[in-house]
Structure formats: C-alpha cells, structure tokens
Amino acid sequence: MGANGQSSNGSTIIPCLRYRDALAAIDWLQRAFGFHAQAVYADGDTVHHAQLVFGQGMIMLGSASNSGEWAKLAVMPDEVGGRQTQSACVIVTDVDAHYARAKAAGARIVIDIADQTYGGRGYACADPEGYLWWFGSYDPWRAEHTQ
C-alpha cells in the first residue's frame, strides 16, 4: 500500500452522500470546505452523480431520492435526529483557516476547534443538510504509531 493509502490497483475509499438539494450542496461544499467539482452529471435540479475532490481525497454525491434500491437502505440525517453511523475525516494543513472559512459559510460547529490529545488540531461541524465532518491536521499516514 502506498503512502496515500492506495494499493497498486488504485483502490481507495470514497464516501458517498445524498443531498435533497445536491446542486446547492456542491456549491456550499466548495465554498465552505474547499472541495473542487471534478465531475457533475445532472439533469435540471437532479444530480445523478458528482465527484468532488479535496487534495488526494474524493467524495461522491447525488440527489436524494425515495426510489431505487439504495434509497431503501439510506436515510437523511434529519430523519434520524441528526445522528449518523459514519462521517468523513478530512486532513487539512491549516486547521484554523479552514475552521474560519467553514464557520463564515455557515457550518454548524458541533465540536469546537482544539488541540487533540493524540496529536494535531481539529474540529467537527455539520453541513446544511446535517452531515457530520471532521477536519484536522492529524495525518495517520504520516504519524508514528506507538503500541
């Protein structure tokens, strides 16, 4: 496995999200978090598939729908009281600047920015549709682990 977590066949993990207003989410994720739209496949207000990149990382997203097999398995954060079973952790080089940018764009801060006991600095926030995000400087690919 390479330093960026990719195996020789290019495998990686890409979080996938559904948004009721996917076009607005794409715009907001770019403004607030610094993502860049690599690809957006849409018909009118419906986003069938979008790829947003941040450094070496990527998320994929699309419009929420109540039809199809995937929709039967997934719920939106506001349908379960804002609770989630997974979230994205994004490594950033300047956590304080990222925090200020996200806050200015209206991100709801759920864990305020602080130095972490395991190293690095970070904070957690929710986007406009309630998904949780962690942004921090701790990079487990570069950190020395002790057992």
Secondary structure, 3 states (H helix, E strand, C coil): CCCCCCCCCCCCCCCEEEECCHHHHHHHHHHHHCCEEEEEEEECCEEEEEEEEECCEEEEEEECCCCCHHHHHCCCHHHHCCCCCCCEEEECCCHHHHHHHHHHCCCEEEEEEEECCCCCEEEEEECCCCCEEEEECCCCCCCCCCC
